[in-house]
Amino acid sequence: MSQDKKGGIKRRDFLKILGVAGGTAAVTGGCSEPVEQLIPYVIPPEGIIPGVPNWYASTCRECPAGCGILVKNREGRAIKIEGNPKHPINKGASCAQGQAMLQGLYNPDRTRSPLLLNDLGKRRPTGWENAEKVLAEKIDEVRKKGQNGRIVFLSDNVTGTLGALIDDWMDAIGGVHISYETYAYEPLREANKRTFGIDKIPTYNIEKAKYLLSFGADFMETWLSPTYYTKQFSEMHSFKDGSMGKFVAVEPRASMTGVNADEWVSITPGTEGILALGIANVIVSEGLSNRGGELSGLLSGYAIDKVSEATGVSADTIRQIAREFSSTQPSLAIGGGTAVTSTNATETQIAINILNYVAGNIGETIDFGRTVNTDGISQLSDILSLIDSMFNGGVDILMVYNTNPVFTLPKSAGFEDAISKVPFVVSFSSFMDETTEKATLIMPDNTTIESWGDFIPSTGIHGLIQPVMTPVFNTKGTGDVILAVTANIEDLKERYKQTSYYDYLRESWKTAYSSQAGLSFDSFWNKALENGGYYADVQPVQVSLSGGLSGALPEAEFSGDGDYFFIAYPSYKYYDGRGANKPWLQELPDALSTGVWDSWVEVHPDTASKLGVKLGDFVVIESPQGSIETQVYPYPGIRPDTVAVMIGQGHTSYGRYAKDRGVNPVGILPLTTDKLSGGFAWFTSKVKLTKTGKHAQFVQTQ
């Protein structure tokens, strides 16, 4: 800086300093932290015009549905998300979780750089090069033992290029890749395998149906692909040619989907399959369909009076549903959801398949040509074997990606205790969730909005993920981390030609997709980026009835000596708990109770009166596996012998918006499985309710 002859500052320079200081003071006067840098935006990056937004097509990864999104970017920042009209799943629609993606991107509780646990048990920031070197050295150390399977990569259902890279990487280092999904639909897949010989989940063409019968499938909330099916339902249930489709919901608790039904049929928990076979029996015995005669021997055991007694559904209602379901064509029966996933869940789904077969719906409203991509999901038995192996010292390195099993598995599974036995745990989470709290090394992933990638939710749909802005913090895509770590392992450093995951992704698409489109790869790639992916037509697959029930449908088994069936139901806001750290979702009123920022237990008004409790009173819910305490919400849409708590709250970590808020009902569930599929049986517990005498205002928006 120039000075005058007396050693002072020139007036012109002084005014420059004063101008900057004054501007800084004006900006920071109301903030607790000063601005650290002044960065001019005189020359904007290529493609950016100040004040003019850009829209980028990508794929949402807030849940497994894989909807297409358009992200609005202004001056280098993502500011709004909408559905992609070109995407075949959501066709321009978006859900609350998709809209709230921005609150994950800009969340103040994101992990901002790699963290390494030191010898004093404290996590300290470290650089990416060092973090990658540390992981490479640990992997090399384990490999030298010469024992495969001691390195485990635990993730959600990672499809597409990243899934293939993880599989190849585990093969290279002698590891194992296990994919865990909270809601894996094992009974539905197993039932289709036993009924039609196809271990797949089909597309259900709700929009084509004129009569929809749902056995607990909350397709407007979390079941399979809620935005896709909600949009289809709006078509099915709208007036066309002077009429509209009819929707009947059969479930012990009227879910948000159920309250949109024309009729809600309350049913004894665990007897949904009996009702489905009873309806099928009426159709066959009354000659309402030309199908199902070969099943008359099986169905004859489900006479209408017997079914009515078992299910609590009147004979007149059963007869009415059967006649409407068979005469209003095409029709469709669907099943699923936690409230139907008992120990006989597969048999229940088989019964629903039989009902659809009898009514002639296979190939009409049920399409096995486009199936849900669940092939990579591991069985629950694989998860339990992993827990046992970790607990007994069989795992040296556990890497966790995009899943939080400490929170989403029941306490009785023992995952939290088992992970504490693993010497070296790596988390790729962007947030300090319950599982990441156990990590030795944290290598925070970019959010979807900052990442390159792809996702294949179902047959023929190849969604692209592209970054719409540079990373907010010092995070890094997990694909890039895998490539960098491998390059640090001496005998594997030449395994991958690409040094960036973007290049690896492009090469993968060049190999797999370019020839299908009849374009040069550059043209194909640019078109895919513009459209949000590559969407191929699929041919229908003809299926026939190849099996069914080997005998009478078994009764559902419930544990505990309580008086009330206990439903832990997933949330359209939080899914399995992953959305609880976003304040928009916390503040979004529950569609049924209008409750916000907390948990509650739904209790029938007659049950509440019997217990002597009212809205806002606290009760203890006790199962053999533990207890939780929460407020009462009297709800007439639930059976008097049943209570329900939403899944998603009750975090002990996961940032300021989620921590110490509400209760986690999954924690008190028994680790019970569906007998045939081996999948987790969500609805098998009976609980006690005890009044505490405490009361607080129920926090709701009205």
Secondary structure, DSSP 8 states (H G I E B T S, - for coil): --B-TTS-B-HHHHHHHHHHHHHHHHHHTT-SS--------SS--TT-BTTB-EEEEEE--SSTT--EEEEEEETTEEEEEEE-TT-TTTTT---HHHHTHHHHHT-TTB--S-EEE-TTS-EEE--HHHHHHHHHHHHHHHHTTT-TTSEEEEES---HHHHHHHHHHHHHHT-EEEE--SS--HHHHHHHHHHHS--SEEEE-GGG-SEEEEES--TTTTSS-HHHHHHHHHHHTS-BTTB--EEEEE-SB--TTGGGSSEEE---TT-HHHHHHHHHHHHHHTT--SS-GGGHHHHTTS-HHHHHHHH---HHHHHHHHHHHHHSSSEEEEE-SGGG-STTHHHHHHHHHHHHHHHT-BTTTEEEEEEE--TT---HHHHHHHHHHHHTT--SEEEEES--HHHHS-GGG-HHHHHTT-SEEEE--SB--TTGGG-SEE-----GGG--EEEEEETTEEEEE--SS--SSS---HHHHHHHHHHTSGGGTTS-S-SSHHHHHHHHHHHHTHHHHTS-HHHHHHHHHHHTEEE--------------SSS------BSS-SEEEEEE-BTTTBTTTTTT-HHHHHS--TTT-B-SS-EEEE-HHHHHHHT--TTEEEEEEETTEEEEEEEEE-TTB-TTEEEEESS--BSSS-TTTBT-S--GGGGS---B-TTT--B-SS-EEEEEEEEEEE----B--
